[in-house]
Amino acid sequence: MDSSDPDQVAVCLGLLLGGSIIYDRRVAGGTYYALIQGHAGLVWAYDDIATCLGYGTFLGVPRLDRQQSPGTYWLVPPRYEGDLCTPRSVTALVRRGRSRLAAGSEV
């Protein structure tokens, strides 16, 4: 995202992923959850750097009106029922992040 400003990160993620995103501040460093269709986890190839929560996993979902900290909140709230990020956009973001991390470790 080229920023550590939470507002800028939220805007960028919203534009890049196009769907609902939850942010959990309770986890060290914070954790972002891009909501995607459940079947995408069956072919997810990036668990080493971005775990895809699958069937049998429970994720605490905040109330729709909870859109700021403290705690877990909607970084990008759903605009309509089924407002999900596309697996393709999440995959592209993960690949870009992996590439940037690799480039940083070569320096």
C-alpha positions in Angstrom: 0.0 0.0 0.0 3.1 2.2 0.3 1.7 3.7 3.5 1.3 3.0 7.1 -1.6 5.5 7.5 -4.7 3.4 8.3 -7.0 5.7 6.3 -4.8 5.5 3.2 -4.5 1.7 3.6 -8.3 1.4 3.9 -8.9 3.4 0.7 -6.3 1.5 -1.3 -7.5 -1.9 -0.2 -11.1 -0.9 -0.9 -10.1 0.2 -4.5 -7.9 -2.8 -5.1 -10.1 -5.6 -3.7 -13.5 -4.2 -4.4 -15.3 -6.0 -1.6 -15.8 -6.3 2.1 -12.8 -6.3 4.4 -12.5 -6.7 8.1 -9.6 -5.5 10.2 -8.8 -7.1 13.6 -6.6 -4.9 15.8 -6.5 -7.5 18.5 -3.9 -9.6 16.7 -0.2 -8.4 16.9 0.3 -6.0 14.1 -3.3 -6.2 13.0 -4.9 -8.7 10.6 -6.9 -7.9 7.4 -9.6 -10.3 6.3 -10.7 -9.9 2.7 -14.0 -11.8 2.4 -14.1 -14.1 -0.7 -16.3 -17.0 -1.9 -15.8 -20.1 0.2 -14.8 -22.3 -2.7 -11.7 -20.1 -3.4 -9.9 -21.7 -0.4 -9.9 -25.1 -2.2 -7.3 -23.9 -4.7 -5.5 -21.2 -2.6 -1.8 -21.5 -3.2 -0.5 -18.8 -0.8 -1.1 -20.2 2.7 2.6 -19.7 3.4 2.2 -15.9 3.5 -1.6 -15.2 3.4 -3.7 -17.9 5.0 -7.1 -18.5 3.5 -9.5 -19.5 6.2 -11.6 -22.4 5.1 -14.6 -24.5 6.0 -14.8 -25.2 9.7 -13.1 -21.9 10.6 -15.0 -19.3 12.6 -14.3 -15.6 12.1 -15.8 -13.1 14.4 -17.7 -10.6 12.2 -18.4 -7.1 13.7 -21.7 -5.5 13.5 -22.3 -3.6 10.3 -22.2 -0.2 12.1 -18.8 -1.0 13.7 -16.4 0.8 11.3 -13.6 2.1 13.6 -11.4 0.8 16.4 -11.0 -0.3 19.1 -11.1 -4.0 18.4 -12.4 -5.6 15.2 -14.2 -3.5 12.7 -15.2 -3.2 9.0 -12.4 -1.6 7.1 -14.7 -1.8 4.0 -18.2 -2.6 5.1 -20.4 -4.6 2.7 -22.5 -2.5 0.4 -25.0 -5.2 -0.4 -25.6 -8.9 0.4 -22.8 -11.0 -1.1 -20.4 -8.0 -1.5 -17.2 -10.0 -1.6 -13.7 -9.4 -2.9 -12.8 -11.4 -6.0 -10.2 -14.1 -5.5 -8.3 -12.7 -8.5 -7.9 -9.3 -6.9 -6.8 -10.8 -3.6 -4.3 -13.1 -5.4 -2.9 -10.2 -7.3 -2.3 -8.3 -4.1 -0.7 -11.3 -2.4 1.6 -11.8 -5.4 2.6 -8.1 -5.4 3.3 -8.2 -1.7 5.4 -11.4 -2.1 7.4 -9.8 -4.9 8.1 -6.6 -2.9 9.1 -8.7 0.1 11.5 -10.7 -2.0 13.0 -7.6 -3.6 13.5 -6.1 -0.1 15.4 -9.2 1.1 17.8 -9.0 -1.9 18.9 -5.6 -0.9 
